[in-house]
Amino acid sequence: MMSNQPKQTSLSRKIQIISKLEALKELRKKLRLLFSSWSIDTSISEEIILAIEEVCSNAIKHGHNSIKTKKIDITLILKDNNLNIIVDNIGSMPKEINKHLNTTLEELVEARKKGGFGLKLIYSIMNNVKYITKDGQHSCYLSKKLR
């Protein structure tokens, strides 16, 4: 028996960047083009780009200690109005994630501490964020419900 429901399609793309801050500008351009081609609303896509850029920036500065020979792999999968993003090769795991997430923005500003803003930003934009280690490889999984 045939179903009258439309077939769900899945779109995916892989992007690799070199572990240097200068690579983030090109990453933003690629992501804007990709999200536009996937018909993702600009206001939502700009927030998601900011979260991805922050994960990559943290990987470059903290995970790879600015070693420019490392590479970061980003996989994006759009299916059923859900955008799933996997950022692989992030280097070491972010330190004190729970401490940063349990600190309010006001407390971070008052302490004039640099650490924690980026993580709070990532967690506030995305619906789900997980840092995972598998076979000694650290990754960040992000997801966003688009509608």
Secondary structure, DSSP 8 states (H G I E B T S, - for coil): ----S----EEEEEEEEESSTTHHHHHHHHHHHHHHHTT--HHHHHHHHHHHHHHHHHIIIIISTT-TT-EEEEEEEEETTEEEEEEE---S--TTHHHHHTS-HHHHHHHT--TTHHHHHHHHHSSEEEEEEETTEEEEEEEEE--
